[in-house]
């Protein structure tokens, strides 16, 4: 079957523009497998010992009674800020890419241990919600921000129920 430019309302020029755009989008989509585009939201990775982040996160997961069997990377970073968004300050992020979990924490929290602990636990709760979804236990991703904040008893109960289901699933094999 031969492609005909008449199928495209824009004529032969739009036909070739469409073909080229399709190829470019396919190449860009394939590139995102190799390049983590979320890393562009940080100015630079700071070479500071991340053991404090991993200790807080791992202790929290251990206290939940869970074991996360995926690689997790912790980083202190300096976030790029939008000058127009003066009221929002980004202190931490969580994302998954190539079957690895990433928790990025602002370098500004390194000297503030109480706030650091709160933000790491917040991002760890995001990670647990994602892990429960990845393990096909329960999909709570719609409520992930409310769960991560940990302030509402209903969302906390929902989170605790997801962890309980994970435990039951792993108990029975």
Residue pairs with C-beta under 8 A, 6 or more apart in sequence:
3 15
5 11
5 12
5 15
7 15
8 14
8 15
8 18
10 17
10 18
33 98
36 97
36 98
36 102
38 93
38 95
38 97
38 102
40 80
41 79
41 80
41 93
42 77
42 78
42 79
42 80
42 104
43 77
43 78
43 79
43 80
44 77
44 78
45 75
45 76
45 77
46 75
46 76
46 77
46 78
46 107
48 76
48 107
48 110
50 74
50 75
50 76
52 110
52 116
53 74
53 75
53 76
53 103
53 105
53 116
53 120
54 72
54 74
56 116
56 117
56 120
56 121
56 124
57 72
57 74
57 103
57 120
57 121
57 123
57 124
57 127
60 120
60 121
60 124
61 67
61 68
61 124
61 128
64 128
64 163
65 163
65 167
66 128
66 131
66 163
66 166
66 167
67 170
68 101
68 127
68 128
68 131
70 99
70 100
70 101
70 131
70 134
71 99
71 100
71 101
72 100
72 101
72 102
72 103
72 127
73 100
73 101
73 102
73 103
74 103
74 105
75 102
75 103
75 104
75 105
76 104
76 105
76 106
76 107
76 110
77 104
77 105
77 106
77 107
78 106
78 107
79 90
79 93
79 104
79 106
81 89
81 90
82 88
90 106
91 105
91 106
91 108
91 109
91 115
91 119
92 103
92 104
92 105
92 106
92 109
92 119
92 120
92 122
92 123
93 102
93 103
93 104
93 123
94 101
94 102
94 103
94 104
94 123
94 124
94 126
94 127
94 130
95 101
95 102
96 102
96 130
96 134
101 127
101 130
101 131
103 120
103 123
103 124
103 127
105 116
105 119
105 120
105 123
106 119
109 115
109 116
109 119
110 116
121 150
122 148
122 149
122 150
123 148
125 147
125 148
125 150
125 159
126 144
126 147
126 148
128 159
128 162
128 163
129 140
129 141
129 143
129 144
129 147
129 148
129 159
129 162
130 141
130 144
132 138
132 139
132 140
132 162
132 163
132 165
132 166
133 139
133 140
133 141
135 166
135 169
137 162
137 165
137 166
137 169
138 161
138 162
138 165
140 147
140 158
140 159
140 162
143 155
143 158
146 152
146 155
147 155
147 156
147 158
147 159
149 155
150 156
150 159
